[in-house]
Amino acid sequence: MKKQDGGVTYAKGFKAAGCAAGVKYKDRLDMAMVYSPKECTAAGVFTSNLIKAAPVLWDRKIVREGTGPVHAIVVNTGIANAGTGREGMKLCEEMAAKTAEVLHIEKEQVLVGSTGVIGPQLNMPSILHGVEMLSGALEDTREAAQNASRAIMTTDTHPKESAVEFEIGGRTVHLGGMAKGSGMIHPNMCTMLSYLTTDLCISRDLLQKALSKAAEDTFNMISVDGDTSTNDTLIILANGEAGNEEINSEDEGYSIFLEALYQVTEDLARQMAADGEGATKLLTCRVINASDKEKARILAKSVITSSLTKAAIYGNDANWGRILCAMGYSGAGFDPESLDISFEAGGCQRITVYHDGAGTDFSEEEAAALLKHDEVIVTADMKEGEASATAWGCDLTHDYVSINADYRS
């Protein structure tokens, strides 16, 4: 398994483009397209929010019904096409139809994505013009992937990409992807769009199974602010260009692919958590030696979603009481008299701050210095089993409020 410098064009046969269409922003890339001339198998995971944006409904129908191949994805930023009723669905269909027209495919072979402000209808003249610009700019280059990843950003401070190369059945396989997400991020999918591409040949059912499994332990284990969006979408397209024998059982090839998928989705998830709106550091919580996996997941997520814990991390305050409290109200049962909580960061010795029911006599100065690092890791050792889980979040800063106080302007 080799990590590579790449994005959505890293897999063979995929092209991408980004353009400035003026959907809402006037001075930046705001539309992206990903395209494979060869037919693709598609899988997807979508928001758990009851309110689902028109693009989510469009994509979910195509992915779940699986009645035909997919060739393209087109995405806009600035306007979410959420809370837009029947007109929003109509405009979503127009977006797909225009893409199908310029690429000479069917509209049901096009997936769409939108992110931005909830409520306004799409600026269709700009959208349709953007589709034309994108179709003429499609390339399989590294630069094209980078342009696409920049074009799907909203309040993100930088683009997010990841890629790996691996071997299956004597064939070299490539997996790459891009993601956006900085605010309205919460487990069970968040204000995130993520698009993955692979040249692997794999059945639709196993592609969906692998994607759902990977998402559960990566994208569904991040949180910035506790808000689950209306537009969350994770899509993977597989075009089979690697030439491997189709994976249609959970054999060694499937396991290797699943490992690659975990690596890319975790990388993208960590990038999103670290780039939370106003964030200065990544907050990682590892729950180890729990009695079962679900308990570990609940406890880890409760810590990284706690506003008081996040604020303490921002202030470099080793206030372990915030962490203990968050674990206590998580709903997961455990014995606080048999629990250790510690902090660690790159290049620093781990500091145990809570041991078997009471705080330890640790150095506040050393702990404060540790908490100044770009990534702070909280480890909760439950001492009750062998299960573990990891969740990722960020600190809570003054800038988070400032960014969201004037988001619509």
Summary of the structure (lengths in Angstrom):
residues: 409
radius of gyration: 21.6
end to end distance: 44.1
largest distance: 69.0
contacts: 1597
relative contact order: 0.14
helix: 36%
strand: 28%
